Amino acid sequence: MADPTHPTDPAGDSADSVAQLLDERARLLAIGYRMLGSRAEAEDAVQETYVRWYRLTEDEQAGIRNPAAWLTTAMTRVCLNVLDSARHRRESYVGEWLPEPLAAGSVLLGPGAPAADPADQAALADEVTMALMVVLDALTPGERVALVLHDVFGYRFDEIAEMVGRTPQAVRKLASTARKHVEDERRRASTPVQQRQVVESFVEACLTGDVATLVGRLDPSAVATSDGGGRVRAALRPVVGADRVARFLVGALRKSTDLVASLEDGGDETRLVLRRGGVVAAVATFRVRNGLVSNIWLTLNPDKLGTWLEQETSGT
């Protein structure tokens, strides 16, 4: 991929050039979501990236050989700034913060690209699971950026190094460290078929209110994490332990008799989608290991359910 700052022939201000720039938006959104775990933050980062482009003079724009690569560089730097400040912003977040689950077919999943070196490529599918997004969220900003740009979008380490102001060797090391965490998640994860079977059985026990059976479907140290963001009522701290998680879930469903539940597959995971009056009110995602549910991530914050709401509004 070309050096994003090396000047060559003028890009001009033609309609084609503008269209090509705007065509990069879906790819930038896909990068931003994987880096930030939030559609709103990804969209803000894309907007800031384009603002930086249009702040350039016409001569500066014309001197950029590869505008798409320039946009990626700018987007990466914006995302790094967001990641660096995320810890402070989340201190004021009400309750637990979870990455945003995406409905199947969301544009934020975006086009991926194989890594330059297939031997280095992690198993980061285009449609990422919540379990993988949680792993990415635990990485340092540098690790996350290096892994996402190299393993998902195929940028070389020297290109990433120029974007983030590090040496290629340092970026390679960051990606390698991050990849170990991702590969550990992939190695321990169930297959999509196994997950569907376990989740179906788990959800059936939830809906029937059978606590004893539900406990048997849970890992003894299972954790349920809810994200209401202060917008709706949700547990402010994770619920830990099979018995406590089972009673928490059964109790929550008994209080919400107007919810309609359905299982929906997206990528490599099965999600429990809860609707109230035909509108998505919550999405539960799961980590399944050794035939048991070890983590439940319950997203109730309506700001993080936008891709489902948009699909239903558009009738898709």
KEKE-3310 file (N, C-alpha, C; in steps of 0.2 Angstrom, whole numbers, plus 5000, padded with zeros to 4 digits):
npx = (5004:5002:5013:5006:5008:5017:5020:5012:5005:4992:4977:4965:4949:4938:4922:4922:4934:4929:4919:4926:4933:4922:4918:4926:4921:4914:4924:4932:4923:4922:4935:4935:4925:4930:4942:4937:4925:4912:4899:4894:4905:4914:4908:4909:4923:4926:4919:4927:4939:4936:4934:4947:4953:4946:4950:4962:4972:4968:4980:4987:4979:4980:4993:4994:4997:4990:4975:4966:4974:4979:4967:4965:4977:4974:4962:4966:4974:4965:4957:4966:4968:4955:4955:4965:4959:4948:4948:4946:4934:4926:4925:4915:4904:4888:4887:4892:4903:4900:4906:4898:4885:4882:4870:4867:4875:4878:4884:4895:4903:4910:4922:4936:4953:4966:4980:4997:5007:5002:5005:5006:4993:4979:4964:4953:4938:4927:4915:4914:4914:4905:4913:4926:4927:4927:4939:4947:4945:4951:4964:4979:4979:4989:4992:4979:4977:4988:4985:4972:4974:4984:4980:4967:4964:4975:4987:5004:5017:5027:5019:5009:5018:5022:5010:5007:5018:5029:5042:5044:5047:5043:5029:5026:5029:5019:5007:5010:5009:4996:4989:4991:4982:4970:4971:4970:4957:4950:4955:4949:4936:4919:4913:4902:4891:4891:4889:4877:4868:4871:4867:4853:4848:4851:4844:4831:4829:4830:4818:4808:4810:4817:4827:4836:4840:4845:4856:4864:4867:4877:4894:4902:4909:4902:4899:4888:4886:4879:4874:4867:4870:4865:4853:4843:4836:4848:4859:4872:4884:4894:4887:4891:4895:4887:4874:4869:4869:4859:4848:4847:4844:4832:4824:4824:4818:4805:4800:4798:4787:4782:4791:4797:4805:4819:4830:4844:4856:4872:4886:4898:4891:4877:4864:4853:4839:4828:4812:4801:4785:4788:4800:4817:4823:4834:4849:4857:4872:4884:4897:4903:4910:4918:4905:4897:4889:4899:4900:4889:4883:4874:4866:4858:4857:4849:4856:4866:4860:4857:4859:4851:4838:4838:4838:4825:4817:4819:4814:4821)
npy = (4994:5011:5025:5037:5050:5055:5066:5067:5066:5079:5078:5084:5092:5085:5078:5064:5062:5066:5057:5045:5048:5048:5035:5028:5028:5018:5008:5015:5016:5003:5000:5009:5004:4992:4996:5004:4999:5004:5010:5024:5031:5027:5033:5046:5047:5045:5056:5066:5063:5066:5079:5084:5081:5090:5102:5104:5113:5116:5114:5106:5095:5091:5087:5075:5058:5046:5047:5039:5031:5041:5045:5034:5034:5046:5043:5032:5039:5048:5038:5033:5043:5044:5031:5033:5041:5035:5027:5037:5043:5032:5031:5039:5033:5026:5012:4996:4995:4990:4983:4987:4977:4971:4970:4957:4959:4972:4988:4992:4981:4979:4978:4967:4962:4951:4948:4955:4945:4929:4920:4927:4931:4933:4924:4934:4936:4944:4947:4950:4942:4945:4941:4941:4955:4960:4955:4962:4975:4974:4975:4986:5002:5004:4990:4986:4994:4990:4977:4976:4984:4977:4963:4962:4972:4972:4980:4984:4982:4992:5003:5005:5008:5021:5028:5028:5033:5024:5012:4999:4987:4988:4989:4977:4969:4973:4969:4955:4952:4956:4947:4935:4935:4935:4923:4914:4916:4912:4899:4893:4895:4889:4880:4888:4880:4872:4882:4887:4876:4875:4888:4888:4878:4884:4896:4891:4886:4897:4904:4896:4897:4888:4886:4877:4869:4878:4882:4871:4873:4883:4888:4885:4897:4907:4923:4937:4951:4967:4981:4996:5009:5020:5024:5014:5003:4993:4980:4986:4981:4967:4951:4936:4919:4903:4900:4913:4920:4913:4915:4929:4931:4924:4930:4943:4941:4937:4949:4956:4953:4957:4955:4948:4935:4930:4919:4924:4922:4928:4930:4922:4919:4916:4925:4931:4940:4952:4959:4972:4976:4975:4981:4981:4978:4973:4965:4949:4942:4928:4919:4903:4889:4873:4867:4874:4889:4903:4917:4930:4943:4957:4969:4983:4997:5009:5016:5008:4999:5002:4997:4986:4992:5001:4992:4986:4997:5000:4989:4978)
npz = (5000:4996:5001:5011:5011:5001:4988:4971:4955:4953:4962:4960:4959:4954:4951:4952:4960:4972:4974:4975:4987:4996:4995:5003:5015:5021:5023:5032:5043:5046:5050:5061:5070:5074:5080:5090:5095:5096:5087:5087:5091:5081:5070:5073:5073:5059:5054:5059:5053:5039:5041:5043:5031:5022:5028:5023:5011:4993:4986:4995:4996:4982:4982:4988:4985:4987:4992:4999:5007:5015:5021:5029:5037:5044:5051:5059:5068:5074:5080:5089:5098:5103:5109:5119:5127:5132:5144:5154:5150:5152:5165:5169:5164:5166:5175:5168:5153:5137:5122:5106:5100:5083:5071:5059:5043:5044:5039:5046:5048:5036:5023:5023:5022:5017:5028:5024:5026:5026:5036:5048:5050:5060:5066:5062:5058:5046:5051:5066:5083:5098:5109:5104:5102:5115:5119:5111:5116:5128:5125:5124:5117:5106:5103:5099:5087:5079:5077:5071:5059:5053:5053:5049:5039:5031:5030:5029:5041:5040:5035:5045:5055:5051:5052:5065:5072:5076:5076:5063:5069:5082:5080:5074:5085:5094:5087:5087:5101:5104:5095:5101:5112:5105:5097:5108:5112:5101:5100:5111:5109:5105:5091:5078:5076:5088:5097:5094:5097:5111:5116:5112:5120:5133:5132:5131:5144:5152:5148:5152:5165:5173:5185:5190:5180:5171:5179:5177:5163:5164:5166:5181:5186:5179:5171:5170:5162:5161:5150:5152:5151:5158:5152:5152:5165:5172:5178:5188:5191:5186:5187:5196:5195:5194:5200:5205:5193:5185:5193:5192:5178:5176:5185:5180:5167:5172:5177:5165:5156:5144:5134:5119:5113:5102:5093:5084:5071:5068:5059:5067:5078:5089:5094:5107:5105:5111:5110:5112:5109:5096:5094:5096:5111:5119:5117:5119:5120:5119:5127:5124:5131:5132:5131:5139:5145:5148:5148:5148:5139:5140:5131:5134:5132:5122:5113:5108:5100:5088:5075:5074:5075:5064:5054:5056:5054:5041:5036:5033)
capx = (5000:5007:5015:5000:5010:5021:5016:5013:5000:4987:4971:4960:4943:4933:4916:4925:4938:4925:4915:4931:4934:4916:4917:4930:4918:4912:4930:4934:4918:4924:4941:4934:4921:4935:4946:4933:4919:4906:4897:4894:4912:4917:4905:4912:4930:4925:4918:4933:4944:4934:4935:4954:4954:4943:4954:4968:4971:4968:4987:4989:4975:4983:5000:4993:4997:4985:4970:4963:4979:4979:4962:4967:4981:4971:4957:4970:4977:4959:4955:4971:4966:4949:4957:4969:4955:4943:4948:4944:4927:4922:4924:4909:4899:4884:4887:4897:4903:4902:4907:4892:4884:4880:4865:4870:4874:4879:4890:4901:4907:4915:4927:4942:4958:4971:4987:5002:5010:4997:5008:5004:4986:4975:4957:4948:4933:4924:4909:4917:4909:4906:4918:4932:4927:4928:4946:4950:4944:4956:4971:4982:4978:4994:4991:4973:4978:4992:4982:4966:4976:4988:4977:4960:4964:4981:4992:5011:5020:5030:5014:5006:5023:5022:5004:5007:5025:5033:5046:5040:5048:5038:5022:5026:5028:5012:5003:5011:5006:4988:4987:4991:4976:4965:4971:4968:4950:4948:4956:4945:4929:4915:4911:4895:4885:4891:4887:4869:4865:4871:4863:4846:4846:4851:4838:4825:4829:4829:4812:4804:4811:4820:4834:4841:4842:4849:4863:4868:4870:4882:4900:4902:4911:4899:4898:4883:4887:4874:4876:4861:4872:4861:4847:4838:4838:4853:4864:4878:4890:4894:4884:4896:4893:4881:4867:4867:4867:4853:4842:4847:4841:4825:4821:4823:4813:4799:4798:4797:4783:4780:4796:4797:4812:4820:4837:4846:4863:4876:4893:4900:4888:4870:4862:4846:4836:4822:4809:4795:4781:4791:4806:4822:4825:4840:4853:4861:4877:4887:4904:4902:4917:4917:4898:4894:4889:4904:4899:4883:4884:4867:4866:4851:4857:4847:4861:4870:4855:4855:4859:4844:4833:4838:4835:4818:4814:4820:4810:4825)
capy = (5000:5017:5030:5041:5057:5056:5069:5065:5070:5082:5074:5088:5093:5082:5074:5057:5062:5067:5051:5040:5049:5046:5028:5026:5029:5011:5005:5018:5014:4996:5001:5012:5000:4987:4999:5008:4995:5008:5013:5031:5033:5026:5038:5053:5047:5046:5063:5070:5062:5070:5087:5085:5081:5096:5108:5105:5118:5113:5112:5101:5089:5089:5084:5068:5053:5041:5050:5033:5029:5047:5045:5028:5037:5051:5039:5029:5044:5050:5032:5032:5049:5041:5025:5035:5045:5030:5025:5043:5044:5027:5032:5043:5029:5023:5004:4992:4997:4984:4984:4987:4972:4973:4966:4954:4963:4979:4991:4993:4975:4981:4974:4965:4961:4947:4951:4954:4939:4925:4916:4931:4933:4930:4922:4939:4936:4951:4947:4948:4941:4950:4938:4944:4962:4960:4953:4968:4980:4973:4977:4993:5006:5002:4983:4985:4997:4986:4970:4978:4987:4972:4956:4963:4976:4970:4985:4982:4985:4999:5008:5006:5012:5028:5031:5029:5036:5019:5008:4993:4982:4989:4988:4970:4966:4975:4965:4949:4952:4956:4941:4929:4935:4934:4916:4911:4916:4907:4892:4890:4896:4884:4881:4891:4875:4870:4888:4887:4871:4877:4894:4886:4875:4889:4901:4888:4885:4904:4906:4892:4899:4882:4888:4871:4867:4884:4882:4866:4875:4888:4887:4887:4904:4911:4930:4941:4959:4971:4988:5000:5016:5025:5025:5010:5000:4987:4979:4991:4977:4960:4945:4931:4913:4900:4901:4920:4922:4910:4918:4935:4931:4922:4936:4949:4939:4937:4956:4959:4948:4959:4954:4943:4932:4926:4918:4926:4921:4933:4929:4915:4918:4916:4931:4932:4947:4953:4964:4975:4980:4974:4985:4978:4982:4971:4959:4945:4938:4923:4915:4896:4885:4866:4865:4878:4897:4906:4924:4933:4951:4959:4976:4986:5004:5009:5019:5003:4994:5006:4993:4982:4997:5003:4987:4986:5004:5000:4983:4972)
capz = (5000:4995:5006:5010:5011:4996:4983:4964:4951:4957:4963:4957:4962:4950:4955:4953:4965:4978:4975:4978:4994:5000:4994:5008:5022:5024:5025:5038:5048:5048:5054:5067:5074:5077:5085:5096:5098:5096:5081:5087:5091:5074:5065:5075:5070:5052:5052:5061:5047:5033:5042:5043:5024:5019:5030:5019:5005:4987:4984:4999:4993:4976:4983:4991:4980:4988:4997:5003:5012:5019:5026:5034:5042:5049:5055:5064:5073:5078:5084:5094:5102:5107:5114:5124:5132:5134:5151:5158:5148:5154:5172:5170:5161:5171:5175:5164:5146:5133:5114:5103:5095:5077:5067:5053:5037:5045:5035:5050:5047:5031:5019:5026:5018:5021:5030:5020:5028:5029:5042:5053:5050:5065:5064:5063:5053:5044:5055:5073:5088:5104:5113:5101:5103:5122:5119:5108:5121:5134:5123:5124:5110:5101:5101:5095:5081:5075:5075:5067:5053:5049:5052:5046:5033:5027:5030:5031:5047:5039:5034:5051:5059:5049:5054:5073:5074:5079:5071:5061:5073:5088:5078:5074:5092:5097:5084:5090:5108:5103:5092:5106:5115:5100:5096:5114:5112:5095:5102:5117:5108:5102:5084:5077:5077:5095:5101:5093:5101:5119:5117:5111:5127:5138:5132:5133:5152:5154:5146:5156:5172:5176:5188:5191:5173:5169:5182:5173:5157:5165:5169:5188:5187:5174:5172:5166:5162:5158:5149:5151:5150:5162:5148:5155:5171:5171:5184:5188:5191:5184:5191:5195:5198:5190:5203:5205:5186:5183:5197:5190:5172:5177:5188:5175:5162:5175:5177:5159:5153:5138:5129:5114:5112:5096:5092:5078:5070:5064:5058:5070:5085:5090:5099:5109:5103:5115:5107:5116:5104:5089:5094:5099:5118:5122:5113:5123:5117:5124:5126:5125:5131:5134:5131:5144:5144:5153:5149:5145:5138:5139:5129:5134:5130:5115:5109:5105:5097:5082:5068:5073:5075:5058:5049:5057:5051:5034:5033:5031)
cpx = (5004:5008:5009:5002:5015:5018:5017:5008:4995:4981:4965:4954:4937:4928:4919:4929:4934:4921:4920:4932:4928:4915:4921:4927:4916:4918:4932:4929:4920:4930:4939:4930:4926:4940:4943:4928:4913:4905:4897:4901:4916:4914:4908:4919:4930:4924:4924:4938:4943:4935:4942:4956:4952:4946:4960:4967:4971:4975:4989:4986:4978:4989:5000:4992:4991:4980:4967:4967:4979:4973:4962:4971:4978:4966:4961:4972:4971:4957:4960:4970:4960:4951:4961:4965:4949:4942:4945:4936:4923:4921:4918:4903:4895:4884:4893:4897:4904:4902:4900:4891:4881:4875:4869:4869:4876:4885:4896:4906:4912:4919:4933:4947:4963:4977:4992:5006:5005:4999:5006:4997:4982:4968:4952:4944:4930:4918:4912:4912:4910:4912:4925:4932:4929:4936:4950:4950:4949:4963:4973:4980:4983:4993:4984:4974:4982:4989:4976:4969:4980:4984:4971:4961:4970:4986:4999:5013:5023:5025:5011:5011:5023:5015:5004:5013:5029:5037:5042:5041:5044:5031:5021:5025:5022:5007:5003:5008:4999:4986:4987:4984:4970:4965:4969:4961:4947:4949:4951:4937:4926:4914:4904:4890:4885:4888:4879:4866:4865:4867:4855:4844:4846:4845:4831:4824:4827:4821:4807:4805:4814:4827:4839:4844:4847:4856:4867:4870:4875:4888:4899:4904:4908:4898:4893:4885:4882:4876:4869:4863:4869:4855:4842:4841:4843:4857:4870:4885:4889:4891:4888:4893:4887:4874:4865:4865:4861:4847:4841:4843:4834:4821:4819:4818:4806:4796:4796:4793:4781:4785:4795:4804:4813:4828:4839:4854:4866:4883:4894:4896:4880:4868:4854:4844:4829:4819:4803:4791:4784:4797:4811:4824:4831:4843:4857:4866:4881:4894:4902:4909:4915:4910:4894:4894:4894:4903:4892:4884:4877:4867:4859:4851:4855:4852:4866:4866:4853:4855:4853:4838:4832:4836:4828:4814:4814:4816:4814:4826)
cpy = (5006:5021:5035:5049:5059:5060:5066:5069:5073:5078:5077:5088:5090:5079:5067:5057:5062:5061:5046:5041:5047:5039:5025:5025:5022:5007:5008:5017:5007:4996:5004:5008:4995:4990:5002:5004:4998:5011:5021:5034:5032:5031:5045:5053:5048:5053:5067:5069:5066:5077:5088:5086:5088:5103:5109:5110:5113:5110:5106:5094:5086:5085:5077:5063:5048:5044:5045:5032:5035:5047:5040:5031:5042:5048:5035:5033:5047:5044:5032:5037:5047:5036:5028:5039:5041:5029:5031:5044:5038:5027:5035:5039:5026:5015:5002:4995:4991:4986:4984:4981:4974:4968:4963:4958:4970:4982:4992:4987:4976:4976:4973:4964:4956:4950:4950:4947:4934:4921:4920:4933:4929:4929:4928:4939:4943:4952:4945:4947:4945:4947:4941:4952:4964:4959:4960:4974:4980:4975:4984:4996:5004:4995:4982:4988:4993:4980:4972:4980:4981:4966:4957:4966:4976:4975:4982:4985:4992:5004:5010:5010:5019:5031:5032:5031:5031:5016:5002:4987:4982:4988:4980:4966:4967:4970:4957:4947:4951:4949:4935:4929:4933:4926:4912:4910:4912:4900:4889:4891:4890:4885:4885:4886:4873:4876:4888:4882:4873:4883:4892:4883:4880:4894:4898:4887:4892:4906:4902:4893:4893:4884:4883:4869:4872:4884:4877:4868:4880:4885:4889:4894:4909:4918:4933:4948:4962:4978:4992:5007:5021:5027:5021:5006:4994:4986:4983:4987:4970:4955:4939:4925:4910:4901:4908:4922:4919:4913:4925:4935:4929:4927:4942:4947:4939:4944:4959:4954:4950:4959:4948:4941:4929:4925:4920:4925:4927:4932:4922:4915:4918:4921:4930:4939:4947:4959:4966:4979:4980:4978:4982:4982:4979:4965:4956:4941:4934:4921:4908:4892:4878:4865:4869:4885:4899:4913:4925:4940:4953:4967:4978:4994:5005:5013:5014:4997:4997:5002:4988:4987:5000:4998:4986:4992:5003:4994:4978:4967)
cpz = (5000:5001:5005:5010:5006:4990:4976:4960:4955:4957:4960:4961:4959:4954:4956:4959:4972:4979:4978:4985:4998:5000:5000:5015:5025:5026:5032:5044:5051:5052:5061:5072:5078:5082:5091:5099:5099:5089:5081:5087:5084:5069:5067:5072:5063:5050:5054:5055:5041:5034:5041:5035:5021:5022:5027:5013:4999:4985:4988:4997:4987:4976:4986:4986:4981:4994:5001:5009:5017:5024:5031:5039:5047:5053:5060:5070:5077:5082:5090:5100:5107:5112:5120:5130:5135:5141:5155:5156:5151:5162:5174:5167:5166:5170:5170:5157:5142:5126:5111:5099:5089:5074:5061:5047:5038:5041:5039:5050:5042:5028:5023:5020:5021:5023:5025:5020:5030:5035:5048:5054:5056:5062:5065:5057:5052:5049:5062:5078:5094:5109:5110:5102:5110:5123:5117:5113:5127:5132:5124:5117:5105:5099:5097:5088:5076:5073:5070:5060:5049:5048:5049:5040:5029:5026:5032:5037:5046:5038:5040:5055:5057:5051:5061:5076:5078:5074:5069:5065:5079:5086:5077:5080:5095:5094:5086:5097:5108:5100:5096:5110:5111:5098:5102:5114:5107:5097:5107:5115:5105:5095:5083:5078:5085:5099:5100:5097:5109:5120:5117:5118:5133:5138:5134:5141:5155:5153:5150:5163:5176:5179:5188:5185:5170:5172:5179:5167:5158:5168:5176:5190:5182:5176:5168:5167:5158:5156:5147:5150:5153:5158:5151:5161:5169:5177:5183:5188:5188:5189:5190:5199:5195:5193:5203:5198:5184:5187:5194:5183:5172:5180:5184:5170:5165:5176:5171:5154:5146:5132:5125:5112:5106:5096:5085:5077:5066:5064:5062:5077:5084:5095:5101:5109:5107:5112:5112:5111:5097:5089:5098:5106:5121:5117:5118:5119:5122:5122:5128:5125:5135:5135:5136:5143:5150:5153:5145:5145:5136:5138:5129:5132:5123:5111:5105:5102:5090:5075:5068:5072:5067:5053:5050:5054:5044:5031:5031:5036)
residu = (MET:ALA:ASP:PRO:THR:HIS:PRO:THR:ASP:PRO:ALA:GLY:ASP:SER:ALA:ASP:SER:VAL:ALA:GLN:LEU:LEU:ASP:GLU:ARG:ALA:ARG:LEU:LEU:ALA:ILE:GLY:TYR:ARG:MET:LEU:GLY:SER:ARG:ALA:GLU:ALA:GLU:ASP:ALA:VAL:GLN:GLU:THR:TYR:VAL:ARG:TRP:TYR:ARG:LEU:THR:GLU:ASP:GLU:GLN:ALA:GLY:ILE:ARG:ASN:PRO:ALA:ALA:TRP:LEU:THR:THR:ALA:MET:THR:ARG:VAL:CYS:LEU:ASN:VAL:LEU:ASP:SER:ALA:ARG:HIS:ARG:ARG:GLU:SER:TYR:VAL:GLY:GLU:TRP:LEU:PRO:GLU:PRO:LEU:ALA:ALA:GLY:SER:VAL:LEU:LEU:GLY:PRO:GLY:ALA:PRO:ALA:ALA:ASP:PRO:ALA:ASP:GLN:ALA:ALA:LEU:ALA:ASP:GLU:VAL:THR:MET:ALA:LEU:MET:VAL:VAL:LEU:ASP:ALA:LEU:THR:PRO:GLY:GLU:ARG:VAL:ALA:LEU:VAL:LEU:HIS:ASP:VAL:PHE:GLY:TYR:ARG:PHE:ASP:GLU:ILE:ALA:GLU:MET:VAL:GLY:ARG:THR:PRO:GLN:ALA:VAL:ARG:LYS:LEU:ALA:SER:THR:ALA:ARG:LYS:HIS:VAL:GLU:ASP:GLU:ARG:ARG:ARG:ALA:SER:THR:PRO:VAL:GLN:GLN:ARG:GLN:VAL:VAL:GLU:SER:PHE:VAL:GLU:ALA:CYS:LEU:THR:GLY:ASP:VAL:ALA:THR:LEU:VAL:GLY:ARG:LEU:ASP:PRO:SER:ALA:VAL:ALA:THR:SER:ASP:GLY:GLY:GLY:ARG:VAL:ARG:ALA:ALA:LEU:ARG:PRO:VAL:VAL:GLY:ALA:ASP:ARG:VAL:ALA:ARG:PHE:LEU:VAL:GLY:ALA:LEU:ARG:LYS:SER:THR:ASP:LEU:VAL:ALA:SER:LEU:GLU:ASP:GLY:GLY:ASP:GLU:THR:ARG:LEU:VAL:LEU:ARG:ARG:GLY:GLY:VAL:VAL:ALA:ALA:VAL:ALA:THR:PHE:ARG:VAL:ARG:ASN:GLY:LEU:VAL:SER:ASN:ILE:TRP:LEU:THR:LEU:ASN:PRO:ASP:LYS:LEU:GLY:THR:TRP:LEU:GLU:GLN:GLU:THR:SER:GLY:THR)
# end
